[in-house]
Amino acid sequence: MEEHRWQSTCSASAYSLQYQSIQNPQRIILMKIVLTGGGTGGHAYPAICIADALRAGYADCSLLYIGSSDGPEARLAESANIPFIGLDSRRLGRAISIQNVRALLALARNLGSARSALKDFDADLVIGTGGYAAAAVVLAQVAQRGRTLIHEQNVVPGRTNRFIGRFADKICVTFEDTLRFFPAAKTILTGLPVRAELKHLPNKAGARRAFNLEEGLFTVLVLGGSQGARQLNRVVGEAAGIAGSEPFQILHQVGERNFEEASAVQSAADSGRYRVLAYIEDMRSAYAAADLVISRSGASTVAEITAIGIPAIFVPYPFAFADHQRLNAEYVARRGGAVVLAEAQLTASALLQQVRGFMESPESLSSMGAASRSLGMPCAADEVARIAAGMI
């Protein structure tokens, strides 16, 4: 029989796990794990990070992704070379409506489809990261008396995870404040899985050169998410125009749909210190180049920023479900790792005042970065993988 062990290789501030094996030619154990979750990148990206950690830890791990047919997970699974099965998942609202009837019918169909897929794959474990597609897959595994693990990204759990958390064998959470929503005996604080590449960033000078930025200038990275954030974009562009030749520069991801408008603002600013990109592929260099981040506060973004330990000004998206983004941002801010600006109070002058304050007080900036880093869990994916392996 082949024996599997995991060994901690992390510093005290985080944990990393490295797979070791003692080979025995008599038998090879194959772990079969199904990942499910999606509809949005916030659910799908953590699942892919967990998949990467499992593959790095277990050479004999076989994976299958079951998710929403119209979410980003199909593309992400394909890029990660993970077989994918798509389900017709639909959002279930609170009020009685024809849309909810259709959503319930889709859930019933998905339960049958998921059960067949799990049997065909002979799954040892299902790992769910939230979203409506995940509910059917996790519940189908529970119905078959199979093992289940779920991960909750936000401070306040979403409806899907609150419901299926009653049946899951293990529950992993991103924030300490989330522990109170689930049974203590099966809930573990792991942090949110982030890309392994973010554990090692390039040097600041080289990162700035990669974006044609001045090497010695205070640098603000602005992120509105991959699709951008129109109001945040507008205020940042206005601030860049007012700032003129002040001693800082801005690297701004605006989103594809906002790029043309933002490019016109960049041209009007005409300072050479406002750099607009539709989408940033090289996030390692973008984070490495930054002294300060201005961003929305989705769980994945918060997890990446704290894993690296960058001071941040969070501008929560005010219409996020259950006000998730505000709660995520305030969790970090209460512990000294960020400043929160409500979108209703977001103006160019308020933003510039915050940036100038940090530039004039490097001690405050450094303290905020340290507080952010103390909250970060860059090896969360490894920890979730360790827990999953221990359940099989």
Salt bridges, closest charged atoms under 4 A:
GLU2 OE1 - HIS4 NE2 3.91
GLU3 OE2 - ARG5 NH1 3.33
ASP60 OD2 - HIS4 NE2 3.37
ASP88 OD2 - ARG90 NH2 3.30
ASP88 OD2 - ARG109 NH2 3.52
ASP169 OD1 - ARG147 NH1 3.41
ASP177 OD2 - ARG334 NH2 2.81
ASP177 OD1 - ARG335 NH2 3.35
GLU214 OE2 - ARG273 NE 3.41
GLU215 OE2 - ARG209 NH1 2.97
GLU238 OE1 - ARG234 NH1 3.33
GLU246 OE2 - ARG356 NH2 2.55
GLU261 OE1 - ARG230 NH1 3.11
ASP291 OD1 - LYS204 NZ 3.75
ASP291 OD2 - ARG208 NH2 2.60
GLU304 OE2 - ARG195 NH2 2.69
ASP323 OD2 - ARG326 NE 2.40
GLU330 OE1 - ARG326 NH1 2.88
GLU343 OE1 - ARG296 NH2 2.59
ASP382 OD2 - LYS199 NZ 2.78
GLU383 OE2 - ARG386 NH2 2.79
